[in-house]
Amino acid sequence: MNFFEGHVPYGLIEKAVENGCKYLGLASAWLYDGGNSNMPLNLKYLEMSYLRSNNPYNSHEAHEGLLKNCHSLQKLAMKNLVLDLEAINHIGKNGETLKVLNLADIHLSTLYPNPNRAKSIEKLFKRCVELIELNFSTKWFYESEIFTAIAYNLTPKIMKVDLSHNTNLKDGHVETLIKRCNKITELNFSFTSITNKSVDSIVT
């Protein structure tokens, strides 16, 4: 089911899942009600990116009731959403099944200046043990510790990684990632701070 840019009552999502819905598209949609719902949502695919605004710095908060009720997602797209510690924890609850995770342009500003921001990212990727594809490209400026957490904790099963536009991504992060994850077939490090040292790490 696809509710692109719609205004959707949460109860409709629950009814769809009860009737067998596994693939749900909510890109730029607005959910209402459902914040107190505890009904498990047995979804495999969830697209909830915010694609509505022409302003690249305008983000949208993830619906508070949706993620907490998903525990077996295989593919999750959350581009341009504002994520807090609770939302990141809910993503991690899908760690044993999640294979594709799109966090492009996510906004972690609600965590700042919480010193545990990098720690929350570390815990997330420790839990995502089946991940084969990650998009963490971003227009936001994140500290180097975020990419240290990613490089040291992404599962060795990962095959596709996009960390483009992260100016604090360094050669050391790339070297660590490449050494740990030898199944990678596709990398995107464009518009980062890496040098030819990273090329050497990849080639060797």
Backbone as a printed PyTorch tensor [residue, N CA C, xyz], in Angstrom:
tensor([[[ 0.8450, -1.1870,  0.0000],
         [ 0.0000,  0.0000,  0.0000],
         [ 0.8840,  1.2410,  0.0000]],

        [[ 0.4700,  2.2380, -0.7630],
         [ 1.2380,  3.4720, -0.8900],
         [ 0.3450,  4.6660, -0.5750]],

        [[ 0.7380,  5.4500,  0.4340],
         [-0.0230,  6.6330,  0.8330],
         [ 0.8000,  7.9020,  0.6350]],

        [[ 1.5290,  7.9850, -0.4590],
         [ 2.4260,  9.1140, -0.7130],
         [ 1.6930, 10.4530, -0.5500]],

        [[ 2.2230, 11.2920,  0.3570],
         [ 1.7170, 12.6430,  0.6210],
         [ 0.2770, 12.6570,  1.1430]],

        [[-0.2040, 11.5330,  1.6250],
         [-1.5660, 11.5100,  2.1400],
         [-1.6280, 11.8690,  3.6160]],

        [[-2.8460, 12.0860,  4.1030],
         [-3.1180, 12.2580,  5.5310],
         [-3.8190, 10.9810,  5.9790]],

        [[-3.1090, 10.1900,  6.7710],
         [-3.5210,  8.8130,  7.0170],
         [-3.8080,  8.5800,  8.4980]],

        [[-5.0050,  8.1070,  8.8340],
         [-5.2720,  7.7260, 10.2250],
         [-4.5180,  6.4450, 10.5590]],

        [[-3.9190,  6.4170, 11.7410],
         [-3.1030,  5.2640, 12.1130],
         [-3.9260,  3.9740, 12.1020]],

        [[-5.1930,  4.0820, 12.4320],
         [-6.0560,  2.9020, 12.4280],
         [-6.1400,  2.2330, 11.0730]],

        [[-6.0010,  3.0300, 10.0000],
         [-6.0260,  2.4610,  8.6560],
         [-4.8030,  1.5910,  8.4110]],

        [[-3.6540,  2.0170,  8.9640],
         [-2.4400,  1.2100,  8.8520],
         [-2.6340, -0.1290,  9.5580]],

        [[-3.1990, -0.0770, 10.7480],
         [-3.4270, -1.3050, 11.4990],
         [-4.3700, -2.2460, 10.7460]],

        [[-5.4370, -1.6870, 10.1630],
         [-6.3860, -2.5100,  9.4070],
         [-5.7180, -3.1420,  8.1940]],

        [[-4.8410, -2.3770,  7.5230],
         [-4.1340, -2.9140,  6.3590],
         [-3.2350, -4.0750,  6.7540]],

        [[-2.5430, -3.9380,  7.8860],
         [-1.6570, -4.9980,  8.3460],
         [-2.4670, -6.2330,  8.7380]],

        [[-3.6020, -6.0290,  9.3790],
         [-4.4690, -7.1500,  9.7360],
         [-4.9200, -7.9210,  8.5060]],

        [[-5.0190, -7.2260,  7.3840],
         [-5.4520, -7.8570,  6.1380],
         [-4.2900, -8.3360,  5.2770]],

        [[-3.0750, -8.3650,  5.8600],
         [-1.9500, -8.9900,  5.1730],
         [-0.9480, -8.0530,  4.5390]],

        [[-1.0780, -6.7530,  4.7490],
         [-0.1340, -5.8060,  4.1480],
         [ 1.2700, -6.0170,  4.7300]],

        [[ 2.2640, -6.1540,  3.8420],
         [ 3.6590, -6.3230,  4.2500],
         [ 4.5400, -5.1720,  3.7700]],

        [[ 4.0750, -4.4700,  2.7290],
         [ 4.8660, -3.4020,  2.1160],
         [ 4.0820, -2.0960,  2.2210]],

        [[ 4.6430, -1.1250,  2.9490],
         [ 3.9140,  0.1050,  3.2380],
         [ 4.7380,  1.3280,  2.8470]],

        [[ 4.1580,  2.1760,  1.9940],
         [ 4.8110,  3.4090,  1.5710],
         [ 4.1140,  4.6200,  2.1710]],

        [[ 4.8610,  5.3940,  2.9610],
         [ 4.3100,  6.5810,  3.6200],
         [ 5.1820,  7.8100,  3.3550]],

        [[ 5.8540,  7.8290,  2.2110],
         [ 6.7460,  8.9480,  1.9090],
         [ 5.9780, 10.2590,  1.9160]],

        [[ 6.4360, 11.1990,  2.7330],
         [ 5.8370, 12.5290,  2.8550],
         [ 4.3940, 12.5000,  3.3390]],

        [[ 3.9530, 11.3690,  3.8430],
         [ 2.5890, 11.2740,  4.3690],
         [ 2.5630, 11.7430,  5.8180]],

        [[ 1.3680, 12.1170,  6.2800],
         [ 1.1720, 12.5660,  7.6510],
         [ 0.2440, 11.5860,  8.3560]],

        [[ 0.7730, 10.9190,  9.3830],
         [-0.0540, 10.0290, 10.1860],
         [-0.6380, 10.8000, 11.3550]],

        [[-1.8470, 10.4560, 11.7410],
         [-2.4130, 11.0590, 12.9340],
         [-3.0770,  9.9920, 13.7930]],

        [[-3.0780, 10.2430, 15.0870],
         [-3.5120,  9.2800, 16.0940],
         [-2.5240,  8.0980, 16.1160]],

        [[-2.7330,  7.1820, 16.9800],
         [-1.9070,  5.9870, 17.0190],
         [-0.7040,  6.0610, 17.9230]],

        [[-0.4560,  7.2090, 18.5470],
         [ 0.7000,  7.3330, 19.4060],
         [ 0.6940,  6.3580, 20.5680]],

        [[-0.5200,  5.9400, 20.9980],
         [-0.6290,  5.0180, 22.1270],
         [-0.8990,  3.5800, 21.7010]],

        [[-0.8500,  3.3200, 20.4020],
         [-1.1300,  1.9770, 19.9100],
         [ 0.0300,  1.0360, 20.2150]],

        [[-0.3020, -0.2020, 20.5810],
         [ 0.7040, -1.2260, 20.8390],
         [ 0.5440, -2.4380, 19.9420]],

        [[-0.2780, -2.3060, 18.9020],
         [-0.4900, -3.4330, 17.9980],
         [ 0.7550, -3.6800, 17.1520]],

        [[ 1.3110, -4.9030, 17.1930],
         [ 2.4900, -5.2140, 16.3680],
         [ 2.1640, -5.0650, 14.8820]],

        [[ 3.1000, -4.4640, 14.1520],
         [ 2.9400, -4.2890, 12.7130],
         [ 3.9340, -5.2080, 12.0100]],

        [[ 3.4330, -6.2850, 11.4560],
         [ 4.2960, -7.3000, 10.8430],
         [ 4.6340, -6.9070,  9.4120]],

        [[ 5.3700, -5.8030,  9.2810],
         [ 5.7500, -5.2890,  7.9700],
         [ 7.1450, -5.7610,  7.6000]],

        [[ 7.3730, -5.9540,  6.2930],
         [ 8.7040, -6.2710,  5.7900],
         [ 9.3920, -5.0280,  5.2270]],

        [[ 8.5940, -4.1490,  4.6390],
         [ 9.1260, -2.9580,  3.9670],
         [ 8.3810, -1.7300,  4.4660]],

        [[ 9.1320, -0.7200,  4.8700],
         [ 8.5210,  0.5250,  5.3260],
         [ 9.2720,  1.7100,  4.7510]],

        [[ 8.5860,  2.4780,  3.9390],
         [ 9.1180,  3.7210,  3.3700],
         [ 8.4100,  4.8830,  4.0360]],

        [[ 9.1660,  5.6710,  4.8280],
         [ 8.5560,  6.7940,  5.5250],
         [ 9.4060,  8.0620,  5.3910]],

        [[10.1450,  8.1520,  4.2730],
         [10.9770,  9.3200,  4.0340],
         [10.1390, 10.5750,  3.8680]],

        [[10.7550, 11.7250,  4.1590],
         [10.0840, 13.0050,  3.9860],
         [10.6300, 13.6570,  2.7250]],

        [[ 9.8370, 13.6570,  1.6570],
         [10.2790, 14.1380,  0.3540],
         [ 9.4540, 15.3120, -0.1250]],

        [[ 8.6910, 15.8970,  0.7690],
         [ 7.6620, 16.8410,  0.3650],
         [ 8.1750, 18.2630,  0.1230]],

        [[ 9.1560, 18.7060,  0.9040],
         [ 9.5620, 20.1060,  0.8760],
         [10.6750, 20.3580, -0.1200]],

        [[10.6600, 21.5340, -0.7440],
         [11.7370, 21.9490, -1.6220],
         [12.9200, 22.5060, -0.8280]],

        [[12.7120, 22.7450,  0.4430],
         [13.7730, 23.2400,  1.3140],
         [14.5950, 22.0590,  1.8100]],

        [[15.8860, 21.9490,  1.4090],
         [16.6900, 20.7750,  1.7810],
         [16.9660, 20.6840,  3.2660]],

        [[16.6930, 21.7630,  4.0360],
         [16.9600, 21.7480,  5.4710],
         [15.6780, 21.6600,  6.2830]],

        [[14.5830, 21.2720,  5.6420],
         [13.3200, 21.1150,  6.3320],
         [13.0690, 19.6260,  6.5380]],

        [[13.1270, 19.1670,  7.7740],
         [12.9490, 17.7580,  8.0770],
         [11.6040, 17.5250,  8.7540]],

        [[11.2640, 16.2700,  8.9110],
         [ 9.9700, 15.8730,  9.4400],
         [10.1950, 14.8090, 10.4940]],

        [[ 9.5000, 14.8870, 11.6100],
         [ 9.6740, 13.9120, 12.6760],
         [ 9.0050, 12.5810, 12.3230]],

        [[ 9.7000, 11.5080, 12.6830],
         [ 9.1210, 10.1830, 12.4840],
         [ 7.9070, 10.0180, 13.3970]],

        [[ 6.8650,  9.3610, 12.8930],
         [ 5.6560,  9.1790, 13.6900],
         [ 5.9590,  8.3320, 14.9150]],

        [[ 5.5900,  8.8300, 16.0740],
         [ 5.9840,  8.2090, 17.3410],
         [ 5.4360,  6.8000, 17.5410]],

        [[ 4.2920,  6.4890, 16.9290],
         [ 3.6980,  5.1820, 17.1690],
         [ 4.0670,  4.1240, 16.1670]],

        [[ 4.6830,  4.5130, 15.0460],
         [ 4.8860,  3.5640, 13.9570],
         [ 6.0930,  2.6630, 14.1850]],

        [[ 7.2530,  3.2470, 14.3950],
         [ 8.4740,  2.4590, 14.5370],
         [ 8.4380,  1.5260, 15.7280]],

        [[ 7.8550,  1.9830, 16.8250],
         [ 7.8970,  1.1660, 18.0500],
         [ 7.1330, -0.1440, 17.8920]],

        [[ 6.2360, -0.2040, 16.9060],
         [ 5.4270, -1.4060, 16.7070],
         [ 5.9320, -2.2940, 15.5820]],

        [[ 7.0760, -1.9340, 14.9900],
         [ 7.6780, -2.7500, 13.9330],
         [ 8.8890, -3.4810, 14.5090]],

        [[ 8.9220, -4.8070, 14.3500],
         [10.0010, -5.5980, 14.9350],
         [10.6010, -6.6040, 13.9620]],

        [[10.1500, -6.6110, 12.7060],
         [10.6620, -7.6020, 11.7590],
         [10.8620, -7.0140, 10.3640]],

        [[11.1920, -5.7270, 10.3060],
         [11.4150, -5.0780,  9.0100],
         [12.6540, -5.6430,  8.3270]],

        [[12.5720, -5.7460,  7.0060],
         [13.7270, -6.1310,  6.2030],
         [14.3140, -4.9310,  5.4590]],

        [[13.4520, -3.9530,  5.1560],
         [13.9030, -2.7520,  4.4600],
         [13.2090, -1.5370,  5.0690]],

        [[14.0080, -0.5220,  5.4110],
         [13.4810,  0.6760,  6.0500],
         [14.1250,  1.9090,  5.4380]],

        [[13.2900,  2.8460,  4.9900],
         [13.7670,  4.1010,  4.4180],
         [13.2170,  5.2580,  5.2390]],

        [[14.1330,  6.1250,  5.7250],
         [13.7350,  7.2240,  6.6110],
         [14.4360,  8.5160,  6.2160]],

        [[14.6100,  8.7230,  4.9370],
         [15.3500,  9.9000,  4.4630],
         [14.7170, 11.2000,  4.9670]],

        [[15.5880, 12.0940,  5.4550],
         [15.2090, 13.4590,  5.8200],
         [14.2740, 13.5320,  7.0170]],

        [[14.3510, 12.5450,  7.8970],
         [13.5440, 12.5750,  9.1060],
         [14.3910, 13.0060, 10.3030]],

        [[13.7430, 13.5850, 11.2930],
         [14.3890, 13.9070, 12.5610],
         [14.2920, 12.6680, 13.4550]],

        [[15.4490, 12.2090, 13.9480],
         [15.4690, 11.0280, 14.7970],
         [16.0260, 11.3730, 16.1710]],

        [[15.3540, 10.8850, 17.2060],
         [15.8760, 11.0310, 18.5560],
         [16.3650,  9.6620, 19.0370]],

        [[16.8370,  9.6000, 20.2590],
         [17.3870,  8.3580, 20.7910],
         [16.3580,  7.2290, 20.7980]],

        [[15.1150,  7.5670, 21.1010],
         [14.0620,  6.5530, 21.1530],
         [13.8060,  5.9500, 19.7840]],

        [[13.7580,  6.8010, 18.7530],
         [13.5210,  6.3080, 17.3980],
         [14.6610,  5.3970, 16.9420]],

        [[15.8990,  5.7730, 17.2580],
         [17.0420,  4.9460, 16.8870],
         [16.9650,  3.5940, 17.5850]],

        [[16.5360,  3.6010, 18.8240],
         [16.3710,  2.3460, 19.5570],
         [15.2980,  1.4660, 18.9130]],

        [[14.2290,  2.0740, 18.4450],
         [13.1730,  1.3060, 17.7790],
         [13.6790,  0.6950, 16.4740]],

        [[14.5100,  1.4070, 15.7430],
         [15.0970,  0.8400, 14.5330],
         [15.8960, -0.4090, 14.8880]],

        [[16.6700, -0.3080, 15.9770],
         [17.5050, -1.4220, 16.3960],
         [16.7350, -2.6740, 16.7460]],

        [[15.4830, -2.5340, 17.1360],
         [14.6660, -3.7020, 17.4580],
         [14.4080, -4.5790, 16.2390]],

        [[14.6600, -4.0310, 15.0460],
         [14.5260, -4.7910, 13.8030],
         [15.8700, -5.3610, 13.3460]],

        [[16.8700, -5.2720, 14.2170],
         [18.2320, -5.5970, 13.8170],
         [18.4590, -7.0060, 13.3190]],

        [[17.6760, -7.9730, 13.7740],
         [17.8920, -9.3540, 13.3740],
         [17.2910, -9.6740, 12.0120]],

        [[16.4920, -8.7670, 11.4670],
         [15.8820, -8.9990, 10.1540],
         [16.2420, -7.9240,  9.1340]],

        [[16.6390, -6.7460,  9.5890],
         [16.8440, -5.6050,  8.7020],
         [18.0350, -5.8310,  7.7720]],

        [[17.7860, -5.6730,  6.4710],
         [18.8310, -5.8580,  5.4640],
         [19.2020, -4.5640,  4.7460]],

        [[18.2320, -3.6780,  4.5560],
         [18.4740, -2.4230,  3.8320],
         [17.9880, -1.2700,  4.6870]],

        [[18.8850, -0.3100,  4.9390],
         [18.5570,  0.8220,  5.7990],
         [18.9780,  2.1230,  5.1250]],

        [[18.0050,  2.9680,  4.8470],
         [18.2590,  4.2710,  4.2220],
         [18.0500,  5.3590,  5.2590]],

        [[19.1650,  5.9290,  5.7230],
         [19.1350,  7.0270,  6.6900],
         [19.7120,  8.2990,  6.0700]],

        [[19.5720,  8.4340,  4.7640],
         [20.1090,  9.6160,  4.0860],
         [19.4790, 10.8890,  4.6470]],

        [[20.3240, 11.8490,  4.9660],
         [19.8870, 13.1690,  5.4240],
         [19.0720, 13.1350,  6.7150]],

        [[19.2260, 12.0950,  7.5170],
         [18.5460, 12.1220,  8.8150],
         [19.1190, 13.2490,  9.6590]],

        [[18.2870, 13.7980, 10.5140],
         [18.6840, 14.9320, 11.3410],
         [18.7160, 14.4910, 12.7950]],

        [[19.9110, 14.4780, 13.3670],
         [20.0900, 14.0620, 14.7500],
         [20.1550, 15.2430, 15.6990]],

        [[19.6920, 16.3970, 15.2710],
         [19.8570, 17.6100, 16.0720],
         [19.1570, 17.5110, 17.4190]],

        [[18.1030, 16.7060, 17.5070],
         [17.3950, 16.5820, 18.7820],
         [18.2340, 15.8510, 19.8230]],

        [[19.3080, 15.2020, 19.3880],
         [20.1990, 14.5270, 20.3200],
         [21.3030, 15.4630, 20.8040]],

        [[21.5540, 16.5090, 20.0680],
         [22.6620, 17.4170, 20.3950],
         [22.2840, 18.3160, 21.5640]],

        [[23.1580, 18.5770, 22.5320],
         [24.5640, 18.1530, 22.5940],
         [24.7720, 16.8830, 23.4200]],

        [[23.8390, 15.9790, 23.3740],
         [23.9370, 14.7330, 24.1290],
         [25.2290, 13.9960, 23.7620]],

        [[26.1080, 13.7490, 24.7290],
         [27.3800, 13.0870, 24.4180],
         [27.2120, 11.6400, 24.0000]],

        [[26.0060, 11.1080, 24.1440],
         [25.7650,  9.7150, 23.7780],
         [25.2930,  9.5500, 22.3370]],

        [[25.3650, 10.6180, 21.5440],
         [24.8750, 10.5200, 20.1650],
         [25.6420,  9.4480, 19.3850]],

        [[26.9700,  9.4840, 19.4160],
         [27.7590,  8.4730, 18.7190],
         [27.5370,  7.0920, 19.3340]],

        [[27.3350,  7.0690, 20.6530],
         [27.0940,  5.7910, 21.3200],
         [25.7940,  5.1620, 20.8380]],

        [[24.7860,  5.9730, 20.5920],
         [23.5090,  5.4370, 20.1060],
         [23.6700,  4.8480, 18.7010]],

        [[24.4930,  5.4820, 17.8660],
         [24.7590,  4.9490, 16.5320],
         [25.5360,  3.6410, 16.6300]],

        [[26.4920,  3.5950, 17.5560],
         [27.2580,  2.3640, 17.7820],
         [26.3340,  1.2100, 18.1710]],

        [[25.4330,  1.4500, 19.1080],
         [24.5080,  0.4120, 19.5570],
         [23.5870, -0.0330, 18.4250]],

        [[23.1580,  0.9280, 17.6050],
         [22.2760,  0.5960, 16.4910],
         [22.9220, -0.4170, 15.5580]],

        [[24.1640, -0.1340, 15.1480],
         [24.7930, -1.0140, 14.1550],
         [25.3100, -2.3070, 14.7640]],

        [[25.5100, -2.3390, 16.0430],
         [25.8110, -3.6100, 16.6950],
         [24.6050, -4.5380, 16.6480]],

        [[23.4260, -3.9520, 16.6570],
         [22.1940, -4.7520, 16.6440],
         [21.7950, -5.1790, 15.2350]],

        [[22.2170, -4.4100, 14.2240],
         [21.8130, -4.6950, 12.8390],
         [22.7650, -5.7110, 12.2190]],

        [[22.6150, -6.9570, 12.6070],
         [23.5880, -7.9940, 12.2620],
         [23.3870, -8.5740, 10.8650]],

        [[22.2580, -8.2780, 10.2180],
         [21.9800, -8.8280,  8.8890],
         [22.0360, -7.7690,  7.7860]],

        [[22.4860, -6.5870,  8.1180],
         [22.4580, -5.4710,  7.1760],
         [23.3940, -5.7140,  5.9950]],

        [[22.8780, -5.5140,  4.7840],
         [23.7170, -5.6330,  3.5920],
         [23.8170, -4.3140,  2.8270]],

        [[22.9640, -3.3420,  3.1730],
         [23.0030, -2.0600,  2.4500],
         [22.6830, -0.9150,  3.4090]],

        [[23.5560,  0.1110,  3.4100],
         [23.3700,  1.2800,  4.2670],
         [23.5890,  2.5610,  3.4730]],

        [[22.6500,  3.4990,  3.6120],
         [22.8180,  4.8470,  3.0770],
         [22.8220,  5.8120,  4.2510]],

        [[23.9820,  6.4220,  4.5160],
         [24.1220,  7.4260,  5.5670],
         [24.6850,  8.7130,  4.9690]],

        [[24.3470,  8.9470,  3.7110],
         [24.7030, 10.2150,  3.0760],
         [23.9340, 11.3350,  3.7630]],

        [[24.5620, 12.5130,  3.9000],
         [23.8570, 13.5530,  4.6470],
         [24.2700, 14.9580,  4.2550]],

        [[23.3410, 15.8810,  4.4230],
         [23.6170, 17.3040,  4.2430],
         [24.0120, 17.9570,  5.5720]],

        [[23.8710, 17.2040,  6.6720],
         [24.1790, 17.7320,  7.9930],
         [25.6410, 17.5000,  8.3500]],

        [[26.1380, 18.2480,  9.3040],
         [27.5220, 18.1120,  9.7530],
         [27.5530, 17.2770, 11.0200]],

        [[28.2090, 16.1170, 10.9390],
         [28.2980, 15.2370, 12.0950],
         [29.7460, 15.0200, 12.5110]],

        [[29.9450, 14.8440, 13.8020],
         [31.2740, 14.6880, 14.3500],
         [31.9030, 13.3750, 13.9060]],

        [[33.2440, 13.3560, 13.9510],
         [33.9980, 12.1960, 13.4950],
         [33.6240, 10.9300, 14.2430]],

        [[33.2250, 11.0740, 15.5040],
         [32.8910,  9.9000, 16.3230],
         [31.7210,  9.1010, 15.7430]],

        [[30.8330,  9.7830, 15.0330],
         [29.7170,  9.0840, 14.3900],
         [30.2420,  8.0610, 13.3880]],

        [[31.2440,  8.4590, 12.6030],
         [31.7700,  7.5730, 11.5580],
         [32.7140,  6.5250, 12.1240]],

        [[33.3180,  6.8280, 13.2670],
         [34.0670,  5.8070, 13.9800],
         [33.1170,  4.7040, 14.4400]],

        [[31.9640,  5.1070, 14.9600],
         [30.9620,  4.1320, 15.4070],
         [30.4770,  3.2630, 14.2540]],

        [[30.2910,  3.8740, 13.0910],
         [29.8470,  3.1160, 11.9200],
         [30.9440,  2.1630, 11.4410]],

        [[32.1680,  2.6800, 11.3050],
         [33.2640,  1.8820, 10.7620],
         [33.5860,  0.6630, 11.6150]],

        [[33.4670,  0.8050, 12.9330],
         [33.8380, -0.2880, 13.8300],
         [32.6830, -1.2340, 14.1480]],

        [[31.4780, -0.8860, 13.7540],
         [30.3340, -1.6910, 14.1930],
         [29.4080, -2.1610, 13.0760]],

        [[29.6030, -1.7120, 11.8520],
         [28.8200, -2.2740, 10.7600],
         [29.1190, -3.7650, 10.6380]],

        [[28.1050, -4.5540, 10.3770],
         [28.2990, -5.9830, 10.2290],
         [29.2040, -6.3120,  9.0380]],

        [[30.0470, -7.3230,  9.1590],
         [30.8800, -7.7540,  8.0310],
         [30.0620, -8.2470,  6.8410]],

        [[28.7640, -8.4240,  7.0190],
         [27.9050, -8.8550,  5.9170],
         [27.5570, -7.7120,  4.9680]],

        [[27.8690, -6.4810,  5.3500],
         [27.4850, -5.3140,  4.5520],
         [28.0980, -5.3950,  3.1600]],

        [[27.3040, -5.0000,  2.1420],
         [27.7680, -5.0620,  0.7540],
         [27.7590, -3.6980,  0.0700]],

        [[26.8200, -2.8220,  0.4510],
         [26.7320, -1.5090, -0.1810],
         [26.7150, -0.4390,  0.9080]],

        [[27.6020,  0.5540,  0.7690],
         [27.7270,  1.6080,  1.7700],
         [27.8070,  2.9680,  1.0920]],

        [[26.9310,  3.8780,  1.4830],
         [26.9550,  5.2520,  0.9860],
         [27.1430,  6.1870,  2.1750]],

        [[28.3360,  6.7990,  2.2480],
         [28.6410,  7.7770,  3.2960],
         [29.0020,  9.1200,  2.6800]],

        [[28.4700,  9.3840,  1.5210],
         [28.8160, 10.5900,  0.7810],
         [28.3570, 11.8580,  1.5000]],

        [[29.0590, 12.9650,  1.2100],
         [28.7450, 14.2950,  1.7240],
         [29.0250, 14.4530,  3.2230]],

        [[29.7090, 13.4900,  3.8200],
         [30.0880, 13.5970,  5.2240],
         [31.5210, 14.1140,  5.3050]],

        [[31.6850, 15.3770,  5.6040],
         [33.0130, 15.9900,  5.5720],
         [33.9340, 15.4920,  6.6790]],

        [[33.3870, 14.8780,  7.7070],
         [34.2150, 14.3410,  8.7780],
         [34.5370, 12.8620,  8.5920]],

        [[34.2120, 12.3100,  7.4360],
         [34.6490, 10.9540,  7.1190],
         [36.1160, 11.0220,  6.7030]],

        [[36.9810, 10.2730,  7.3950],
         [38.4170, 10.3410,  7.1880],
         [38.9780,  9.0120,  6.6770]],

        [[40.2550,  9.0610,  6.2750],
         [40.9170,  7.8600,  5.7650],
         [40.8960,  6.7270,  6.7880]],

        [[41.0660,  7.0640,  8.0600],
         [41.0690,  6.0330,  9.0950],
         [39.7580,  5.2740,  9.1690]],

        [[38.6620,  5.9890,  8.9770],
         [37.3530,  5.3300,  8.9790],
         [37.2400,  4.3430,  7.8190]],

        [[37.6960,  4.7820,  6.6470],
         [37.6230,  3.9230,  5.4650],
         [38.4980,  2.6860,  5.6540]],

        [[39.7110,  2.8810,  6.1500],
         [40.6220,  1.7630,  6.3530],
         [40.0210,  0.7280,  7.3020]],

        [[39.4440,  1.1960,  8.4000],
         [38.8280,  0.2810,  9.3610],
         [37.6600, -0.4640,  8.7500]],

        [[36.8140,  0.2700,  8.0360],
         [35.6400, -0.3450,  7.4120],
         [36.0380, -1.4120,  6.4020]],

        [[37.0270, -1.1130,  5.5690],
         [37.4450, -2.0480,  4.5330],
         [38.0660, -3.3040,  5.1370]],

        [[38.8500, -3.1380,  6.1910],
         [39.4780, -4.2920,  6.8400],
         [38.4410, -5.2150,  7.4640]],

        [[37.3970, -4.6170,  8.0430],
         [36.3910, -5.4170,  8.7480],
         [35.3730, -6.0460,  7.8170]],

        [[35.0660, -5.3480,  6.7370],
         [33.9380, -5.7400,  5.8730],
         [34.4540, -6.0510,  4.4700]],

        [[34.7950, -7.3010,  4.2340],
         [35.4140, -7.6750,  2.9650],
         [34.4250, -8.1680,  1.9160]],

        [[33.1380, -8.0060,  2.1870],
         [32.1340, -8.3980,  1.1960],
         [31.5620, -7.1970,  0.4460]],

        [[32.1000, -6.0160,  0.7130],
         [31.5690, -4.7950,  0.0920],
         [31.7910, -4.8200, -1.4170]],

        [[30.7380, -4.5190, -2.1590],
         [30.8060, -4.4630, -3.6160],
         [30.5550, -3.0620, -4.1560]],

        [[30.0220, -2.1680, -3.3110],
         [29.6930, -0.8170, -3.7810],
         [29.9160,  0.1920, -2.6600]],

        [[30.6920,  1.2480, -2.9760],
         [31.0110,  2.3020, -2.0090],
         [30.7440,  3.6610, -2.6360]],

        [[30.2560,  4.5900, -1.8160],
         [30.1190,  5.9810, -2.2520],
         [30.6870,  6.8750, -1.1640]],

        [[31.8560,  7.4460, -1.4330],
         [32.5180,  8.3560, -0.5070],
         [32.6900,  9.7400, -1.1100]],

        [[31.8510, 10.0890, -2.0600],
         [31.9820, 11.3790, -2.7310],
         [31.7120, 12.5330, -1.7670]],

        [[32.4220, 13.6440, -1.9770],
         [32.2670, 14.8580, -1.1610],
         [32.5520, 14.6030,  0.3150]],

        [[33.5910, 13.8160,  0.5820],
         [34.0690, 13.6080,  1.9430],
         [35.4940, 14.1550,  2.0360]],

        [[36.1790, 13.8530,  3.1330],
         [37.5360, 14.3710,  3.3380],
         [38.6050, 13.3110,  3.1150]],

        [[38.2650, 12.2150,  2.4860],
         [39.2530, 11.1580,  2.2880],
         [40.2730, 11.5670,  1.2250]],

        [[41.4330, 10.8970,  1.2380],
         [42.5170, 11.1680,  0.3000],
         [42.8510,  9.8910, -0.4680]],

        [[43.9570,  9.9270, -1.1810],
         [44.3970,  8.7480, -1.9290],
         [44.7390,  7.5750, -1.0210]],

        [[44.9720,  7.8430,  0.2750],
         [45.2180,  6.7540,  1.2170],
         [44.0270,  5.7860,  1.2690]],

        [[42.8500,  6.3530,  1.1590],
         [41.6530,  5.5180,  1.1700],
         [41.5810,  4.6530, -0.0920]],

        [[42.0330,  5.2160, -1.2050],
         [42.0640,  4.4460, -2.4420],
         [42.9850,  3.2510, -2.2860]],

        [[44.1410,  3.4730, -1.6640],
         [45.0790,  2.3850, -1.4120],
         [44.4620,  1.3100, -0.5340]],

        [[43.7050,  1.7460,  0.4820],
         [43.0620,  0.7790,  1.3830],
         [42.0550, -0.0810,  0.6310]],

        [[41.3230,  0.5550, -0.2590],
         [40.2970, -0.1620, -1.0290],
         [40.9250, -1.1350, -2.0110]],

        [[41.9730, -0.6970, -2.6880],
         [42.6120, -1.5160, -3.7160],
         [43.2980, -2.7340, -3.1130]],

        [[43.9440, -2.5250, -1.9650],
         [44.6800, -3.6270, -1.3660],
         [43.7730, -4.5220, -0.5290]]])
